[in-house]
Amino acid sequence: MNPDFTRDLIPRDDALHLIHALHAVKDKLHDAAQRWELLDENGHVPAAPSYTALL
């Protein structure tokens, strides 16, 4: 009998769920990092970034 190597390559439902959860966390952390860069001296995100921040 020949073993089916592609069977081991198919991700299980748990692995797919974990991958989707990690992508969601990555997206949230990416958004938080972008907001962190825009914080002003009072710790608030301005409605529009300053001209110098855009440069």
PETA-V967451 format. One record per backbone hydrogen bond with DSSP energy under -1.0 kcal/mol. CO is the residue of the C=O (numbers start at 1). NH is the residue of the N-H. Records with the same first field share a line. If there is no record, write none. Layout:
# PETA-V967451
CO = NH + NH
This chain:
# PETA-V967451
12 = 16
13 = 17
14 = 18
15 = 19
16 = 20
17 = 21
18 = 22
19 = 23
20 = 24
21 = 25
22 = 26
23 = 27
24 = 28
25 = 29
26 = 30
27 = 31
28 = 32
29 = 33
30 = 34
31 = 35
32 = 36
33 = 37
40 = 43
44 = 40
50 = 54
51 = 55
